[in-house]
Amino acid sequence: MVSTKSVTLARHSIALESLRVDFLTHNKRFYDWLASYYEQGNGNTAEYTITLEDLDSPHRIDLPARADGLFTKFCLIADAHCHFADGIFTSRAEGDLAHEIEIDVNARTVRGNLGGQFLKSEESFIYVVVRDILRRLVLPLNGYIMLHGSVVTTGDQTIFFAGDKAMGKSTIALEMMRHGFKIISDDSPIAFLSSDGAYVLSGRDQLSVTENTLKLFPELHECVSHQRDVSGKYFLDRRKLGSNRVTSEARKITDFVQLNRGSFEDLALTPIDKGLASANLIREFMPLFRKELVAETDPNFFRDKNNILFQTLGELLAGARAFELKYSDAHRTQIPSILSAISKTGT
């Protein structure tokens, strides 16, 4: 039987520039998983509260059953049906993916009860529930976009690595770190719009590496916190990595690099059209709000959010150079010097 050990209502916070997301729970497993995956943050003014409890515990939240409203996929947890009505998203399912989720747009709250595999698996809890809630709704509703890529920075240079799965984004980021760069994110950087343009920053999540990657970077063994339960990857604790290897500071992108990993004889860095690079980012960003959605207090609410998100993506590469990098694994150690030279030559 899965332990449902309770604690006094506990809080774990994520600080993202002007947004603080507070997680509340009585479930010790939930709290420990959140604390092990997200770096604790505080001090921000705006807040979004997410309360998650065990479906079978005395602390279960009483959520009214709702089956009406507009069907939508923006709060899709574990392929469950989700509806929107009166400014509230709801999602429910039974069985191994059991959950009840309610997101109140106007109250800026998420309340949910979880069961099934979400009580047993850290990976399911973090990646299926928590990150989905953040990526699909909480972040976009507050003007933030969770992207797919890795970001490193040093001095005046900040490089965004894009590419499909297995293109080596995390490995290249670690190689750059070995050569003096700091990692902002190895997997899911967050973009937001400021008065002077678009920035990227860390989502405060731990870095994640495979066993093979650890063999390439043995110095990182001392930074491993624990192994992920399903994928077999390992978490690298940002605190153990230290401020000389990771940073959460917001930075503007100076270079966009589309990774193309294959059996290439020569390492090749080729300029590409910046519009194409921007289009790739926009295409990857799927959780856009449909025009039918209406928040009662402001009928233009979701339309305005969409405009901000598209503007953010449009400006993210405004001052950046864009390249495609064709490489093989044999070229890995040469990449930092090639990319560092970009900022010196401007090409």
ABEGO torsion letter per residue (X at the ends): XBBABBBBBBBBBBBBEABBBBBBBABAAAAAAAAAABBBBBGBABBBBBBBBBAABAABBBBBBBABEBBBAAABBGGBBBBBBGGBBBBBBBEAABBBBBBBAAAGBBBBBBBEAAAABAAAAAAAAAAAAAAAAAAAAAGBBBBBEBBBBBEABBBBBBEBBGAGAAAAAAAAAAAGBBBABAABBBBBBBAAEBBBBBAGBBBBBBAAAAAABAAAAAABABBBAAAGBBBBBAAAAEAAABBABBBBBABBBBBBBBBBABBBBBBBBAAAAAAAAAAABABBBBAABBBAABAAAAAAAAAAAAAAAAAAAAABBBBBBBBBAAAAAAAAAAAAAAAAAGX
